[in-house]
Amino acid sequence: MAYPTLTQKPGAIETAAAIRRGEMSPYEAVEGAIARIEKDDAHINAVVVTDFDRALDQARTMDVAKAGADQPLFGVPMTIKESFDIAGLPSTWGHEEYAENIAIRDAHVVDRLKRAGVVFVGKTNVPPDLADWQSNNPVYGRTNNPHDHARSPGGSSGGSAAAVASGMVPCEFGSDIGGSVRVPAHFCGIWGHKGSWGLISKHGHDHPAMAGSDGHDGALSIAGPLARNAADLRLLLELTASLPLTARGKLLGECRILALLDHPSCPTDDAVRRPIEAALTALTDAGMSIERSSDLLPDLERQQSDYMRMLNVAMARGAPAPDGKRASAADWFDMLDLQARNENAWAALFDTYDFVLGPPAPVLAVPHREGRVFDGTIAIDGAEVPGGSALCWAGLATYPNLPSTVLPVGDTDGLPCGMQVISRRWADLDCIAAAEAIGRILHG
């Protein structure tokens, strides 16, 4: 199914500006989003929890004349990943046994965005436990990629990306531990940002089994925005960040850049390589100097192994592995030590380089399948490789707690391809600015 290009779809800031100019009311903006969802979602199944009546009631009472300066998204309709709590709506994380788990308060991100004027119209689909690059579960069914309904929009924020890419809503918010923001952005041809770990509170983003516990933000996992442009990403980040952020303001042409298209843990499919190589050529033609290797890189194969072990323990919250073994407290502290050493190695690299560019995943949108992508194999240039190895590009930024912005750079046979822009920890605004500058070079 073909959809208009991203530039033909208004973003969040543009929608808010139209509301403030009186070109539409908040009610009309919300009503329009609901109409798009009702029209397109029968084929995509992205918005699986609707809150239309409350959204319309809220929008009906919103007076643009009373919009505050601290409400830059006044009247803008949004959805959010099903795993974030919205008071009065279910948070099931894809499990039938938690279908009646109704949130009693809003998550941190939801509260911050409501204060900024957002009107939430619903929640978007996820895989069970947010643990797959598909968004399919027994509660809500399967979400389709807007560009090809036989393929996945990604996961675990797949419903989020599909809702934005298809034009239902201008922006979204997801979470990411194994590429769950970046891979859906890549699969669906939109923008996404994985924040520095700890930048945005994930309070109210708790597994139903732990709901109401007010527990810690889990290791590696972050909350991050999805949008149609860099400006919206930046605003969503600023509105939800728990720490102040500053940008260096360094021009892209003055930056030293390292590009990585190969990872020792998994090959990169030619369908991904070609659009990224074309993008790198365009950047070089624009006068940028891009290096392809560096002795400063940590051992990426070792990093992937350490990341996967930490990821599995974090996702299981210490429950026994399939082999029956359970990580001890001493094991966990050893993992934290290894992670800190890796983070220090990346910090040293970023003393020399400003950004690292690479694929968000080694493949484009994968065909639908039964069972998790990570439990089977994926086809890369005609060969089957273990699905779990595909997490290597997600782990590149996740394990050392680094920020990464994904922007769309092209396509192969109509399937979108993204590229991630990674930098030092807390350089989130620099990542978004660099991605924005790259986007201008590539797309005008």
N, C-alpha and C positions, 0 to 999 in steps of 0.2 A: 504494500500500500504506500502511495507517495504522499508526503506531507509537504507544506510550504517550507522553504528554507528558513533557517533560524532568524535571519535578518528581517523576515516578513512578519515575525511574531513579536508583539510588544513584550518587553521585559517588565520586571517589578518596578523599577524606578520610572520607566516610561508610563506605566499604568498609573502609578501614584501621581505623576505630573499631570496626566490627563484628568484625573479626578480633581486635583486642586485648581485646574483651569476651568472646571465646570463642564468639560466635554462629556463627562459621564458622572453619575452619582455612585457612591459606594454600593448602593443597592443594585444599580445596573451592572457594575463590575462583577459583583458576586453572582447575580442572575446569569450573566454571560458565561462565567466559569461553569456554573451548574449545567447550563444548556450544552456546553461543549463536552462535559463529562457524560451527560445522558446520551449524547449523540455518538461519541467515539469510543466510550469505554465498553460498550457491548462487545467490541472486537478486541480490545486490549486488556481489559480487566486490571487496570492499575489502581483505581480508587475503590478500595474494597470496603471501607467504612465511611458512610456518608453522614454528614451533619447539616444537611441543607436547611432544614427549618430553623435551627438556631442561628445559622449563618445569615439567613435572610432577615430574621428578626433583629439581629445585631446591626446589620447593614442599614436597615430601614431607619434606625434611630441615630445614625451617624451624620453629624452636621459638619460639612467641610469648613465652615466658618469657625468652628471650634477646634479644628485640628491644631495640635501643638507643634512647636519646632522639633520636639523630640519624637515626633510621629512621622518619620519620612516615608512609611509605607501605609499611610492612612487609607483604609478602604480596599487595600490590595488583597484579593483572594489567594489563599495558599492551601496546599495539602502538606502532610508530613508523614514520614515513615511510621508504620503501624506500631513500632516498638517504642515510640515516644508517647508518654501519657498525655492525654487531654481529658480533663475532668468530665465524667459522664459518658466516655466512650471506652470500648474494650481495648485492651492490650493483650493479645493472645500469643504473640511471637510465633504464630502459625500452628498452635496446638489446640485441638478440639477440647481438651480437658480444661483449657483456660478461656473458653468462649464467653463465660460469664464473669471474667475478671474485668470489672469496670473501674477505671481510675477515679480516684476521689480528689485529685488535684493535678495541676498542669506541671509538666516537666519544665526544667529551667529554660530550655530553648523556646518552648511554647510560650511561657510567661513573658520572656524578653520580646518575642515577636509580637505578641498581643499588645504589649505596651507601646510598641512602635506603630500600631494601627492595623496590623494584619487581621484578616478575618479568615479563620480556618473553616474550610468546607468539608473536610474529611481526612482520611488517613489511607496510606498506600501500602501495597502488598510486599510481603517478605517471604523468605523460606523459613522453615522451622529452625528456631534457635539462631536465626541470622547466619546460617552456616553453609551457604551454597552460592554459586554464581548463576543460579536460577531463582526465580521468585514464584514458587509453587508450594502449596501446602493444603492439607485436608480441610481447613476451615474455609478458605476463600478461593481455592483453585489456582490456576496458572495465569501468570501475566505474560503477554506477548510483546515482542519488540515492535515498536511502531513502524520500523523500516522493513520488517519481514516477520510476519506473524508466526512463522514456523521456527523462529529463533528466540533465544532468551534476551530480555533487556538487561541482563546482568543481575547480580545480587551482592549483598543482600538488600541494597536500596534500589532494587530493580523497578518496583512500582513507582518510586519517586522519580527516577530518570525517565520512565515511560510517560508519566503524567506531564513532565516538562517538555520532552521532545515532541509529543503529539499536540501540544498547544493547549492542553486542558487548563494548566495553571502556569504562571510565569516563573515560579521558582519553588524550591523544595528544601528539605533538610533531611539528611541521612546520617548514618554512622559507618565507621570504617575500621576494620581490624585486619582484614585480608583483601583489601581493595574494594570494599563494599560501597564506597562513594565513587572511587576512581574508575573501576571497571564498568559500572552502569553508565557513567558519563561517556566512556570510551565506546561501549557497545551501542549507545543511543545517539551519539553525535552532539552532546551538549558539554557544558563546562561544569567542573566539580572541583572542590578543594578539600584535601585532607589536612587538617590543622596540625600544628605542633601538639604533641601529646600534653594534655593538661590545660590547653588554652581555653576550651569551651567546656563548661561543666556538663556532665551527662546525668545529672540528678533528674530522676523521673524517667530514666531510660534503663529500667531494671527488668530482668527476666521475671515472668509472673511467679515463679517459684520463690523469688526473693523480694517480691513487691512489698513496698512499705518498710523495707529494712533500712533505708537511707544509708546504703553501703557505699564503699569507696568506688571511684571511677576505676574500672578494670584496667589492668596493664595492657598497653599497646592500643587499646580501642579509643577512638575519638568520635566526636560529632562534627559534621561538616556540611556546607551548603552545596546545592546544585542549582544551576541557572542557565540562562541563554547567553550570558555575556559576562565579562570580567567585572564590570561596574557593579552588577547585582551581587556577585560573589563577595566583592569587597564590602559592600554595605551590610550584607547578611552576617559576615564575619565580625564586623565592628559592632553590630547590634547585640551579638550574643557572646562575645569574648569576655572572659572573666579577668583578663589582664590587659593593660594598655599596650597598644602596638604602635610601632613607628616604622616608617619606610626610609631606606637610605636615599632614595631618589636618584640612584645611579642609572645613567642611560644605558640601554641594552648594548649599544655599540661599544661602550667602554668596558663591558663585562668579559671576563674570561669564562668560557663555557666548555664543558666536557660532555660529549654525547656517547651514550652506551646503547648499542642495539643487540649486543650478544651477552648472554649470561651463562656461566658454566653449568647451571643446574637445569636449564631447559632451552631448547632451540626457539628461535623466533620465526614465526610463519612469514612467508614471503608477502602474504596479503597485508601484514602489519608493517613489514620492513619497507615495502615500496612507498607508501604514503609518507612515512617518516623520513626516508631518504630524500624524497622530493622536497619535503619541508626544510630539511637541513641544507639542501642545495640552494633553495630560495633564500635562506638566511645567509649563506656564504656569498651568494650573488649580491646581497644587500650590504656586503662589506664586513660581515661578522666573521671572526676567527673561531673555529670550532675544532677542538682537539678530540681525538678518538680513543686515546688510552692515557693512563697515568699510573705511575708507580705508587701514588698516594692512596689508591683505592684499597680498602680492606679486602681480605680474602672473601670474595662473594659466595663461593661455595660453602665455606665455613659459616658465613653469616646466614645463609639460607637454612642450613642445618640447625643452627642455634635458634633462629626465628621460629622454625616449625615446631621445635620442642616447646618453646615458651608459649607459642600460640595455642598449641593443643592443651597444655596445662591450664592456661588462662581461660580458654573457652569451656573447659570441663570443670573449672573452679576446684581443681585438685582431685576430682573423682578418679578412680582407677582407670588406666588405659585399657584398651582391648586385651592386652596381655596380662591384665590383672595387677600390674605394678602401679603404685601410687607415688607421686613425687613427695618427698619429705620437705620440711622447712629448710633443711640444709641444702637440698637440691634447688629450691627456689632462690635462696640467697646466692648460690653459685650461678644460676641463670641471670640474676640481676647484675652480678659482677661482669659476666661475659657481655651483657647488653651495654653496660657502662663503658667497657673497653671499646666496643664497636662504635658507640656514640662519640667517644673521644677521637677515634680514627677518622670518622666523618668530619668532625669539627676541624681536625688538622687539614683535611682535604679542602674544606671551605675557607681556610686561610689563604689558599691559592686560587681556587675557583669560586666564581659567584653562583653558578648554577650547573646542575647535571640534568641532561635531557635523556629521556628514554621512553619505551613503550609502557603503557599502564598494564598490559597483559600481552602474552605472546601470540594471541589469536584474536580475531574479530568475533562478533556475536556468535555464540555456539548454538547449534540446533537443539531444540527441546529433547530431553531424554527423561527416562524414568530413573530415579535415584540421583544422588549428588554427583556433580561434575568431579569433585575431588576423590570420589570412591571408584571411579572408572578411569578411562583413558580419554585423551583428546587428540584429534588429528592435527598434526603440524607438518605441512608440506608432504602429505600422503603417508606419514608414519605415525603410529600410535605411541603416545608418551603418557606417563602417569599423570593424571589430572592434578594431583597435589603439587607437582613440580611447577605448574603454571603460576603458583603463588609467588614465585621468585621476584617478579617485578613489583608486586604489592609490598613484599617484605623489604625491598630496597629502601623505602622511606619509613615503613612502619617500625621495623626493628630498632633503628636508631632514633625514633621519635621525631622525625623531620617533617616539615611541611611539604606538600606537593600539590600543585595545581594542574589539572588536566584540561586541555583545550582541544577542540576538533581540528584536525589538520588536513583531512582528506577522506577518501573512501576507496574501497576496492569492490567493484561490481555492485555498487549501491549500498554497501555496508560501511557505516562510518568507522573512522579510525582516529584515535586521539593520541596525544603525546603528553607525558607528565614533565613538569618543570619543578625540580627539587632544589632546595637550598638549606642553609644552616637553620638550626632550631630557632624559633621565634621570628624568622624572616618571612612570615606568612604574607605580609603585604608586598614584599619584594617578589615573591613567587607569582602572585596574582598580577603585579605590574609587568613582570617579564613576559608572562603568558599573554597579557593584553597586547604588549608590543609585538610579540611574535605573531599574534593573530592579525594585527594590522598589516604586517609585512606579507603574510600569506593570503589574506582575503581582502585587503584594502580598507 
